[in-house]
Amino acid sequence: MTHEQNRLVFRIHTIQRMFQRHISKDDVSHALQTGQTIEDYPKDFPYPSRLVLGWCGLRPLHIVVAENKTTQETIVLTVYEPDPTQWDAQFTRRL
């Protein structure tokens, strides 16, 4: 099931971090719709999750989301701008 079919859910902690990092809900939604999954975490509990790389203009965003297939929700766990010293030039692989 893809994000487009799911309801997007933001945790309070996530919204606080997004505010601190100047990342809007629209930024997250756009990045998820146009981005790509770069890591999968199928054993995460209570729901499998994944790391998505998306872009807002020239700004890269990493978004960790969990998929609750029962309720058809995509739960945004964290959003951040990847550190270029820890990722390759495309922000798809850890150094």
N, CA, C and O of each residue as an XYZ file, in Angstrom:
380
protein
N       0.846     -1.173      0.000
C       0.000      0.000      0.000
C       0.892      1.237      0.000
O       1.849      1.305      0.772
N       0.603      2.187     -0.827
C       1.445      3.370     -0.947
C       0.887      4.522     -0.136
O      -0.258      4.501      0.315
N       1.731      5.526      0.034
C       1.346      6.712      0.800
C       0.089      7.361      0.229
O      -0.752      7.839      0.991
N      -0.059      7.390     -1.109
C      -1.197      8.064     -1.724
C      -2.519      7.450     -1.281
O      -3.542      8.134     -1.282
N      -2.520      6.184     -0.905
C      -3.732      5.507     -0.490
C      -3.963      5.610      1.018
O      -5.047      5.295      1.509
N      -2.952      6.047      1.736
C      -3.016      6.078      3.189
C      -3.228      7.490      3.707
O      -2.902      8.478      3.050
N      -3.783      7.548      4.899
C      -3.907      8.813      5.611
C      -2.574      9.090      6.294
O      -1.988      8.200      6.911
N      -2.101     10.322      6.181
C      -0.834     10.721      6.780
C      -1.072     11.139      8.224
O      -1.913     11.995      8.498
N      -0.317     10.523      9.160
C      -0.466     10.791     10.591
C       0.865     11.318     11.124
O       1.921     10.739     10.872
N       0.796     12.426     11.865
C       1.990     13.033     12.453
C       1.910     12.898     13.971
O       0.899     13.257     14.575
N       2.958     12.389     14.582
C       3.055     12.325     16.035
C       3.410     13.707     16.574
O       4.015     14.509     15.862
N       3.043     13.994     17.814
C       3.308     15.303     18.412
C       4.803     15.606     18.404
O       5.215     16.706     18.037
N       5.612     14.632     18.808
C       7.062     14.827     18.827
C       7.575     15.174     17.417
O       8.451     16.025     17.261
N       7.026     14.515     16.410
C       7.439     14.763     15.032
C       7.109     16.195     14.622
O       7.931     16.870     14.003
N       5.917     16.655     14.963
C       5.516     18.019     14.620
C       6.423     19.037     15.320
O       6.787     20.052     14.726
N       6.786     18.772     16.566
C       7.693     19.667     17.281
C       9.040     19.755     16.577
O       9.586     20.845     16.405
N       9.571     18.614     16.173
C      10.865     18.590     15.478
C      10.756     19.274     14.109
O      11.664     19.999     13.702
N       9.656     19.044     13.412
C       9.452     19.696     12.113
C       9.442     21.212     12.279
O      10.036     21.927     11.472
N       8.780     21.701     13.304
C       8.735     23.137     13.574
C      10.151     23.671     13.809
O      10.532     24.702     13.254
N      10.923     22.964     14.632
C      12.293     23.382     14.926
C      13.165     23.383     13.673
O      14.080     24.197     13.546
N      12.880     22.472     12.754
C      13.700     22.313     11.550
C      13.127     23.060     10.338
O      13.655     22.960      9.230
N      12.041     23.809     10.562
C      11.394     24.590      9.493
C      10.945     23.704      8.333
O      11.194     24.003      7.165
N      10.278     22.609      8.689
C       9.741     21.673      7.710
C       8.225     21.623      7.902
O       7.746     21.358      9.004
N       7.475     21.876      6.836
C       6.010     21.908      6.935
C       5.408     20.543      6.596
O       6.076     19.667      6.046
N       4.129     20.389      6.940
C       3.406     19.170      6.576
C       3.332     19.041      5.062
O       3.418     17.936      4.525
N       3.170     20.173      4.370
C       3.145     20.141      2.909
C       4.480     19.672      2.349
O       4.514     18.931      1.366
N       5.597     20.102      2.974
C       6.924     19.635      2.556
C       7.000     18.111      2.657
O       7.473     17.437      1.742
N       6.529     17.584      3.779
C       6.574     16.134      4.016
C       5.696     15.403      3.009
O       6.119     14.410      2.417
N       4.492     15.887      2.816
C       3.575     15.254      1.878
C       4.158     15.233      0.469
O       4.116     14.210     -0.214
N       4.699     16.364      0.042
C       5.303     16.445     -1.299
C       6.490     15.486     -1.418
O       6.613     14.758     -2.403
N       7.360     15.493     -0.407
C       8.540     14.634     -0.437
C       8.153     13.156     -0.477
O       8.798     12.368     -1.168
N       7.116     12.778      0.249
C       6.674     11.378      0.232
C       6.063     11.004     -1.117
O       6.265      9.892     -1.606
N       5.329     11.915     -1.707
C       4.678     11.630     -2.993
C       5.682     11.514     -4.132
O       5.480     10.741     -5.068
N       6.772     12.288     -4.051
C       7.721     12.330     -5.157
C       9.044     11.629     -4.839
O       9.889     11.463     -5.719
N       9.218     11.222     -3.592
C      10.487     10.652     -3.161
C      10.621      9.171     -3.427
O       9.773      8.549     -4.067
N      11.720      8.618     -2.914
C      11.994      7.193     -3.093
C      12.417      6.571     -1.766
O      13.091      7.204     -0.953
N      12.017      5.342     -1.567
C      12.437      4.601     -0.382
C      13.893      4.189     -0.574
O      14.250      3.568     -1.575
N      14.734      4.548      0.409
C      16.162      4.205      0.284
C      16.590      3.138      1.292
O      17.636      2.513      1.120
N      15.793      2.925      2.341
C      16.050      1.840      3.290
C      14.708      1.304      3.778
O      13.759      2.064      3.970
N      14.637     -0.004      3.974
C      13.437     -0.649      4.523
C      13.777     -1.261      5.866
O      14.863     -1.809      6.058
N      12.837     -1.163      6.793
C      12.991     -1.754      8.122
C      11.766     -2.647      8.395
O      10.904     -2.287      9.196
N      11.694     -3.801      7.734
C      10.498     -4.643      7.823
C      10.250     -5.231      9.205
O       9.126     -5.630      9.508
N      11.283     -5.293     10.056
C      11.111     -5.900     11.375
C      10.782     -4.883     12.462
O      10.628     -5.258     13.624
N      10.670     -3.594     12.105
C      10.334     -2.584     13.119
C       8.989     -2.900     13.760
O       8.086     -3.437     13.118
N       8.875     -2.559     15.025
C       7.663     -2.845     15.812
C       7.093     -1.518     16.311
O       7.867     -0.664     16.743
N       5.807     -1.310     16.273
C       4.762     -2.285     15.948
C       4.435     -2.385     14.462
O       3.655     -3.249     14.063
N       5.030     -1.496     13.619
C       4.744     -1.529     12.181
C       6.054     -1.477     11.403
O       7.013     -0.846     11.849
N       6.105     -2.132     10.249
C       7.286     -1.996      9.409
C       7.453     -0.527      9.000
O       6.472      0.191      8.808
N       8.700     -0.101      8.872
C       8.933      1.292      8.501
C       9.957      1.365      7.381
O      10.520      0.357      6.953
N      10.180      2.589      6.920
C      11.118      2.802      5.821
C      11.633      4.227      5.865
O      11.006      5.119      6.437
N      12.787      4.423      5.249
C      13.399      5.739      5.126
C      13.206      6.206      3.695
O      13.586      5.521      2.745
N      12.610      7.380      3.556
C      12.326      7.950      2.239
C      13.194      9.187      2.045
O      13.327     10.017      2.945
N      13.780      9.296      0.860
C      14.476     10.514      0.454
C      13.540     11.277     -0.468
O      13.112     10.764     -1.502
N      13.227     12.516     -0.079
C      12.418     13.384     -0.920
C      13.064     14.752     -0.993
O      13.983     15.063     -0.236
N      12.580     15.550     -1.900
C      13.158     16.882     -2.109
C      12.076     17.943     -2.044
O      10.963     17.757     -2.535
N      12.430     19.062     -1.425
C      11.610     20.275     -1.448
C      12.477     21.332     -2.108
O      13.290     21.984     -1.453
N      12.298     21.490     -3.394
C      13.202     22.344     -4.146
C      14.578     21.715     -4.135
O      14.742     20.571     -4.561
N      15.573     22.449     -3.654
C      16.936     21.928     -3.577
C      17.250     21.315     -2.223
O      18.365     20.842     -2.003
N      16.283     21.315     -1.312
C      16.497     20.821      0.042
C      16.141     19.335      0.151
O      14.985     18.961     -0.046
N      17.135     18.480      0.466
C      16.829     17.061      0.643
C      16.188     16.827      2.016
O      16.544     17.477      2.999
N      15.252     15.900      2.064
C      14.631     15.518      3.332
C      14.658     14.007      3.459
O      14.380     13.287      2.500
N      14.992     13.536      4.640
C      14.834     12.132      4.991
C      13.608     12.044      5.895
O      13.471     12.790      6.864
N      12.729     11.116      5.553
C      11.489     10.933      6.302
C      11.381      9.464      6.670
O      11.419      8.597      5.797
N      11.248      9.183      7.954
C      11.026      7.809      8.402
C       9.530      7.663      8.662
O       8.949      8.388      9.469
N       8.924      6.714      7.963
C       7.494      6.471      8.110
C       7.243      5.009      8.428
O       7.975      4.123      7.985
N       6.198      4.775      9.203
C       5.730      3.422      9.496
C       4.394      3.238      8.809
O       3.605      4.178      8.704
N       4.143      2.033      8.343
C       2.901      1.754      7.614
C       1.986      0.855      8.455
O       2.304     -0.306      8.711
N       0.853      1.407      8.876
C      -0.164      0.612      9.562
C      -1.195      0.214      8.512
O      -2.093      0.988      8.181
N      -1.053     -0.992      7.997
C      -1.931     -1.441      6.917
C      -3.361     -1.662      7.390
O      -4.302     -1.538      6.607
N      -3.528     -1.992      8.675
C      -4.876     -2.240      9.209
C      -5.729     -0.986      9.147
O      -6.894     -1.039      8.752
N      -5.150      0.141      9.537
C      -5.897      1.409      9.556
C      -5.608      2.271      8.331
O      -6.132      3.379      8.211
N      -4.779      1.767      7.424
C      -4.373      2.491      6.216
C      -3.793      3.864      6.567
O      -4.198      4.888      6.016
N      -2.834      3.858      7.500
C      -2.176      5.082      7.924
C      -0.683      4.991      7.641
O      -0.056      3.950      7.837
N      -0.135      6.097      7.182
C       1.303      6.274      7.084
C       1.678      7.198      8.230
O       1.295      8.368      8.241
N       2.429      6.672      9.197
C       2.774      7.415     10.403
C       4.169      8.009     10.221
O       5.146      7.284     10.031
N       4.247      9.335     10.281
C       5.527     10.022     10.126
C       6.228     10.003     11.477
O       5.754     10.603     12.442
N       7.363      9.309     11.539
C       8.096      9.149     12.797
C       9.129     10.249     13.006
O       9.300     10.746     14.119
N       9.810     10.622     11.938
C      10.774     11.728     12.026
C      11.045     12.264     10.630
O      10.877     11.569      9.628
N      11.467     13.517     10.595
C      11.835     14.185      9.341
C      13.053     15.041      9.640
O      13.081     15.769     10.632
N      14.062     14.951      8.777
C      15.253     15.766      8.990
C      15.964     15.988      7.667
O      15.740     15.267      6.694
N      16.820     16.990      7.645
C      17.682     17.234      6.497
C      18.947     16.410      6.725
O      19.628     16.598      7.733
N      19.278     15.492      5.794
C      20.426     14.623      6.023
C      21.736     15.414      6.079
O      21.918     16.400      5.365
N      22.630     14.960      6.938
C      23.943     15.571      7.118
C      24.855     15.106      5.976
O      25.106     13.909      5.839
N      25.353     16.041      5.157
C      26.190     15.630      4.019
C      27.491     14.945      4.424
O      28.128     14.306      3.587
N      27.900     15.063      5.684
C      29.116     14.364      6.124
C      28.832     12.899      6.464
O      29.763     12.115      6.647
N      27.552     12.526      6.549
C      27.189     11.155      6.897
C      26.552     10.385      5.744
O      26.287      9.189      5.862
N      26.305     11.078      4.625
C      25.625     10.467      3.485
C      26.400     10.755      2.203
O      27.163     11.719      2.131
N      26.199      9.917      1.200
C      26.822     10.174     -0.100
C      26.215     11.430     -0.725
O      25.295     12.024     -0.162
N      26.719     11.826     -1.868
C      26.302     13.087     -2.502
C      24.823     13.089     -2.885
O      24.211     14.154     -2.969
N      24.242     11.913     -3.117
C      22.815     11.822     -3.465
C      21.924     11.618     -2.238
O      20.700     11.564     -2.362
N      22.529     11.505     -1.064
C      21.830     11.280      0.210
C      21.069      9.956      0.249
O      20.060      9.829      0.943
N      21.571      8.964     -0.509
C      20.889      7.667     -0.559
C      21.626      6.558      0.187
O      21.033      5.527      0.505
N      22.939      6.766      0.473
C      23.718      5.738      1.162
C      24.538      6.375      2.268
O      25.109      7.452      2.100
N      24.585      5.687      3.407
C      25.394      6.171      4.538
C      26.878      5.993      4.217
O      27.275      5.039      3.548
N      27.669      6.912      4.697
C      29.133      6.822      4.505
C      29.760      5.960      5.581
O      30.976      5.767      5.587
